[in-house]
């Protein structure tokens, strides 16, 4: 019996210890998160977490830093992790569909003559060692008269290169690569949060990708535009629905898009009217405080900003930044009646728990639209 108890105790210590030791520095954490970790015994019965705060002078300014100390049996320190402290900033809660217009940092292949070796969706980034930022750069490079061009391009987010023979256009006499290309892309997503003070925002929760090539589209410049919801196609098994939204390039610009990353887009809004309710703010919640159970999605798909109940089924342990952090199920009958669950265009809808923004909707289960994935807010900020 003693051997059994000793083996059981060592096993109960070893597994959570591996998780603690593999934690990377830099994620969000606050005192409430640490309380949740200890109350829910996130790292088992034998480990307690403690958050310490200190100030550091950087560039003549004081910056608050945090350190989580994990202690075995509550008093033996086993790991110290540096964290970004959840600050006192207030964030406007999103939930509003927005139009997204991006000028790609490169030229996106639309079609080719079958001889170039490039495919639809590839993104040309360089020709003969010169950076390509837009279609004008492609045209300028071809004026050099080279019979062969070395082309660097992105395919499935990997950089590749190839040699392409140029040909003369019979009508204009200009050189050409045998490709049709574009440098812009547009779509619809949902606003997640806006910093009340700085108006920095996060949206979408996953990257804008070129549909055919699967590349994360690098941003040269971009705009957030006013968007009108005109209808909803309900989600069904093996047939994801969508929000039907319309906007035009001449629609009112609400802000810029600075970055398109694995975890969505960000930038600064210059006009928040119609996008946020200035009476609705919340703090951010770090991933250690996210727990299985009741939570809410915020959306304006009914015409007004509402919270819809979901149940968090699983919180995935992630030692570094990854998507599909949260698995949830829609419980709210109103949302099920409107959309059938999660539909395309809802990506970026804020996920709230205990009054905090803890994540954003990212994906729907293809075989069950009532279930979806979310990303921790840590990775979006």
Buried (B, 14 or more C-beta within 10 A) or exposed (E): EEEEEEEEEEEBBEEBBEBBEEBEEEBBBBEBBBEBBBEEEBBBEBBBBBBEEEEEEEEEEEEEBBBBBBBBEEEEEBBEBEBBBBEEEBBBBBBBBBBBBBBBBBBBBEEBEEEBEBEBBBBBBBBEEEEBBBBEBBEEBBEEEBEEBBBBBBBEBEEEEEEBEBBEEEEEEEBBBBBEBEBBBBBBBBBBBBBBEEBBBBBBBBBBBBEBBEBBBBBBBBBBBBBEBEEBBBBEEEEBBBBBBEBEEEBEBBBBBBBBBBBBBBBBBEEBEEBBBEEBBBBBBBBBBBBBEEBBBBBBBBEEBBBBBBBBEEBBEBEEBEBBBBBBBBBBEEBBEBBBBBBBBBBBBBBBBBEBBBBBBBBBBEEBBBBBBBBBBBBBB
